[in-house]
Amino acid sequence: MNMQSRIADFRNGVAARGLAAPEVTHWHLLDVYPGREQKVMRWFRYCGIDGYYPIEISFVRRGVGGPARKPHLGRRVVRPLVPGLIFVPNYERVPALPDVVGFHHVGECLARMSVGDMTTLRDIEAYLNTPRSERRHRGRLSVGELVRVVDGPFVEFIGRIERLDSKGRLTVLIDAFKRSVSLQMNEMQIEPIASTPRG
């Protein structure tokens, strides 16, 4: 039996059930070969299967690599946020497709995520794909907070906020060239360093 006939049988079986889509109560993790997530998602669309695969979009400087200061100055790169995994709602049946390994197991248990965990994952994806200049901070910046410079000649340097004013201007103290340097910046040129996104 070839792939097209297997897909046709699967689609006919789904159409024959004629049931409304059930409410999503959890998500299962489907293992696929890394780098093949987009191809598997195309098969999913063709078969009418629901699935989700979070991505991170970045812009790198042409020729030299490294992050581009502005999107139009760089090459668009799409990477999976969780390589080798596609999330499928409610253990939906998946036909034998190319590049699909099977459902992910932890020991003997089938791995799954709650709806709340998936909401968090979608929030992280949205935060990472929001331009840095448009990211909103949770709460106010504070003196002594560790930050990363995201714009200007000291991009990617790490420093601490030394002084703040009410107009969004701040002084960042960074360790550069074996000595500390104070830089005058605005809030759009820095991003807080934290264990979780502050979106």
Contacts in CASP RR format, 6 or more apart in sequence:
PFRMAT RR
TARGET T0000
AUTHOR 0000-0000-0000
METHOD contacts of the structure
MODEL  1
MNMQSRIADFRNGVAARGLAAPEVTHWHLLDVYPGREQKVMRWFRYCGID
GYYPIEISFVRRGVGGPARKPHLGRRVVRPLVPGLIFVPNYERVPALPDV
VGFHHVGECLARMSVGDMTTLRDIEAYLNTPRSERRHRGRLSVGELVRVV
DGPFVEFIGRIERLDSKGRLTVLIDAFKRSVSLQMNEMQIEPIASTPRG
3 98 0 8 1.000
6 95 0 8 1.000
6 96 0 8 1.000
7 46 0 8 1.000
7 47 0 8 1.000
7 95 0 8 1.000
10 47 0 8 1.000
10 93 0 8 1.000
10 95 0 8 1.000
11 47 0 8 1.000
11 48 0 8 1.000
14 47 0 8 1.000
14 48 0 8 1.000
21 50 0 8 1.000
22 90 0 8 1.000
24 89 0 8 1.000
24 90 0 8 1.000
24 115 0 8 1.000
25 90 0 8 1.000
25 115 0 8 1.000
26 89 0 8 1.000
26 90 0 8 1.000
26 91 0 8 1.000
26 112 0 8 1.000
26 113 0 8 1.000
26 114 0 8 1.000
26 115 0 8 1.000
27 52 0 8 1.000
27 87 0 8 1.000
27 88 0 8 1.000
27 89 0 8 1.000
27 90 0 8 1.000
27 112 0 8 1.000
27 113 0 8 1.000
27 114 0 8 1.000
27 115 0 8 1.000
27 117 0 8 1.000
27 118 0 8 1.000
28 87 0 8 1.000
28 88 0 8 1.000
28 89 0 8 1.000
28 90 0 8 1.000
28 91 0 8 1.000
28 92 0 8 1.000
28 103 0 8 1.000
28 104 0 8 1.000
28 110 0 8 1.000
28 111 0 8 1.000
28 112 0 8 1.000
28 113 0 8 1.000
29 85 0 8 1.000
29 86 0 8 1.000
29 87 0 8 1.000
29 88 0 8 1.000
29 103 0 8 1.000
29 104 0 8 1.000
29 111 0 8 1.000
29 112 0 8 1.000
29 113 0 8 1.000
30 40 0 8 1.000
30 85 0 8 1.000
30 86 0 8 1.000
30 87 0 8 1.000
30 88 0 8 1.000
30 94 0 8 1.000
30 100 0 8 1.000
30 102 0 8 1.000
30 103 0 8 1.000
30 104 0 8 1.000
31 84 0 8 1.000
31 85 0 8 1.000
31 100 0 8 1.000
31 101 0 8 1.000
31 102 0 8 1.000
31 103 0 8 1.000
31 104 0 8 1.000
32 40 0 8 1.000
32 84 0 8 1.000
32 85 0 8 1.000
32 86 0 8 1.000
32 99 0 8 1.000
32 100 0 8 1.000
32 101 0 8 1.000
33 84 0 8 1.000
33 99 0 8 1.000
33 101 0 8 1.000
34 80 0 8 1.000
34 83 0 8 1.000
34 84 0 8 1.000
35 80 0 8 1.000
35 83 0 8 1.000
35 84 0 8 1.000
36 84 0 8 1.000
36 98 0 8 1.000
36 99 0 8 1.000
37 53 0 8 1.000
37 80 0 8 1.000
37 83 0 8 1.000
37 84 0 8 1.000
37 85 0 8 1.000
37 86 0 8 1.000
38 53 0 8 1.000
39 98 0 8 1.000
39 99 0 8 1.000
40 53 0 8 1.000
40 86 0 8 1.000
40 97 0 8 1.000
40 98 0 8 1.000
40 99 0 8 1.000
40 100 0 8 1.000
41 51 0 8 1.000
41 53 0 8 1.000
41 86 0 8 1.000
43 49 0 8 1.000
43 97 0 8 1.000
43 98 0 8 1.000
44 50 0 8 1.000
44 51 0 8 1.000
44 86 0 8 1.000
47 95 0 8 1.000
47 97 0 8 1.000
49 88 0 8 1.000
49 92 0 8 1.000
49 94 0 8 1.000
50 88 0 8 1.000
50 89 0 8 1.000
50 92 0 8 1.000
51 86 0 8 1.000
51 87 0 8 1.000
51 88 0 8 1.000
51 89 0 8 1.000
51 92 0 8 1.000
52 86 0 8 1.000
52 87 0 8 1.000
52 88 0 8 1.000
52 89 0 8 1.000
52 118 0 8 1.000
53 80 0 8 1.000
53 82 0 8 1.000
53 85 0 8 1.000
53 86 0 8 1.000
53 87 0 8 1.000
54 80 0 8 1.000
54 81 0 8 1.000
54 82 0 8 1.000
54 121 0 8 1.000
54 122 0 8 1.000
54 124 0 8 1.000
54 125 0 8 1.000
55 78 0 8 1.000
55 79 0 8 1.000
55 80 0 8 1.000
55 81 0 8 1.000
55 125 0 8 1.000
55 129 0 8 1.000
56 78 0 8 1.000
56 79 0 8 1.000
56 80 0 8 1.000
56 81 0 8 1.000
56 125 0 8 1.000
56 128 0 8 1.000
56 129 0 8 1.000
57 76 0 8 1.000
57 77 0 8 1.000
57 78 0 8 1.000
57 79 0 8 1.000
57 129 0 8 1.000
58 67 0 8 1.000
58 76 0 8 1.000
58 77 0 8 1.000
58 79 0 8 1.000
59 67 0 8 1.000
59 68 0 8 1.000
59 70 0 8 1.000
59 71 0 8 1.000
59 73 0 8 1.000
59 74 0 8 1.000
59 75 0 8 1.000
59 76 0 8 1.000
59 77 0 8 1.000
60 66 0 8 1.000
60 67 0 8 1.000
60 68 0 8 1.000
60 74 0 8 1.000
60 75 0 8 1.000
60 77 0 8 1.000
61 67 0 8 1.000
61 68 0 8 1.000
61 73 0 8 1.000
61 74 0 8 1.000
61 75 0 8 1.000
62 74 0 8 1.000
62 75 0 8 1.000
67 155 0 8 1.000
67 156 0 8 1.000
68 74 0 8 1.000
68 75 0 8 1.000
69 151 0 8 1.000
69 152 0 8 1.000
69 155 0 8 1.000
71 131 0 8 1.000
81 121 0 8 1.000
81 124 0 8 1.000
81 125 0 8 1.000
81 128 0 8 1.000
85 104 0 8 1.000
87 113 0 8 1.000
87 118 0 8 1.000
87 121 0 8 1.000
88 94 0 8 1.000
91 103 0 8 1.000
91 110 0 8 1.000
91 112 0 8 1.000
94 100 0 8 1.000
94 102 0 8 1.000
103 110 0 8 1.000
103 111 0 8 1.000
104 110 0 8 1.000
104 111 0 8 1.000
105 111 0 8 1.000
113 121 0 8 1.000
123 197 0 8 1.000
123 199 0 8 1.000
124 197 0 8 1.000
127 135 0 8 1.000
127 197 0 8 1.000
127 199 0 8 1.000
128 197 0 8 1.000
130 199 0 8 1.000
132 150 0 8 1.000
132 151 0 8 1.000
132 188 0 8 1.000
132 191 0 8 1.000
133 151 0 8 1.000
133 188 0 8 1.000
135 191 0 8 1.000
135 198 0 8 1.000
135 199 0 8 1.000
136 199 0 8 1.000
137 187 0 8 1.000
137 192 0 8 1.000
137 198 0 8 1.000
137 199 0 8 1.000
138 198 0 8 1.000
138 199 0 8 1.000
139 198 0 8 1.000
141 147 0 8 1.000
141 161 0 8 1.000
141 164 0 8 1.000
141 170 0 8 1.000
141 187 0 8 1.000
141 192 0 8 1.000
142 161 0 8 1.000
142 164 0 8 1.000
143 161 0 8 1.000
143 162 0 8 1.000
143 163 0 8 1.000
143 164 0 8 1.000
144 160 0 8 1.000
144 161 0 8 1.000
144 162 0 8 1.000
145 160 0 8 1.000
145 161 0 8 1.000
145 192 0 8 1.000
146 158 0 8 1.000
146 159 0 8 1.000
146 160 0 8 1.000
146 192 0 8 1.000
146 193 0 8 1.000
147 158 0 8 1.000
147 159 0 8 1.000
147 160 0 8 1.000
147 161 0 8 1.000
147 172 0 8 1.000
147 190 0 8 1.000
147 191 0 8 1.000
147 192 0 8 1.000
147 193 0 8 1.000
148 156 0 8 1.000
148 157 0 8 1.000
148 158 0 8 1.000
148 159 0 8 1.000
148 190 0 8 1.000
148 191 0 8 1.000
148 192 0 8 1.000
148 193 0 8 1.000
149 155 0 8 1.000
149 156 0 8 1.000
149 157 0 8 1.000
149 158 0 8 1.000
149 159 0 8 1.000
149 172 0 8 1.000
149 174 0 8 1.000
149 183 0 8 1.000
149 185 0 8 1.000
149 189 0 8 1.000
149 190 0 8 1.000
150 156 0 8 1.000
150 189 0 8 1.000
150 190 0 8 1.000
150 191 0 8 1.000
151 188 0 8 1.000
151 189 0 8 1.000
152 189 0 8 1.000
154 174 0 8 1.000
154 176 0 8 1.000
154 181 0 8 1.000
154 183 0 8 1.000
157 174 0 8 1.000
157 176 0 8 1.000
158 174 0 8 1.000
158 175 0 8 1.000
158 193 0 8 1.000
159 172 0 8 1.000
159 173 0 8 1.000
159 174 0 8 1.000
159 175 0 8 1.000
160 172 0 8 1.000
160 173 0 8 1.000
161 170 0 8 1.000
161 171 0 8 1.000
161 172 0 8 1.000
161 173 0 8 1.000
161 190 0 8 1.000
162 170 0 8 1.000
162 171 0 8 1.000
162 172 0 8 1.000
162 173 0 8 1.000
162 182 0 8 1.000
163 170 0 8 1.000
163 171 0 8 1.000
164 170 0 8 1.000
164 171 0 8 1.000
168 186 0 8 1.000
168 187 0 8 1.000
169 184 0 8 1.000
169 185 0 8 1.000
169 186 0 8 1.000
170 184 0 8 1.000
170 185 0 8 1.000
170 186 0 8 1.000
170 187 0 8 1.000
170 190 0 8 1.000
171 182 0 8 1.000
171 183 0 8 1.000
171 184 0 8 1.000
171 185 0 8 1.000
172 182 0 8 1.000
172 183 0 8 1.000
172 185 0 8 1.000
172 190 0 8 1.000
173 180 0 8 1.000
173 181 0 8 1.000
173 182 0 8 1.000
173 183 0 8 1.000
174 180 0 8 1.000
174 181 0 8 1.000
174 183 0 8 1.000
175 181 0 8 1.000
192 198 0 8 1.000
END
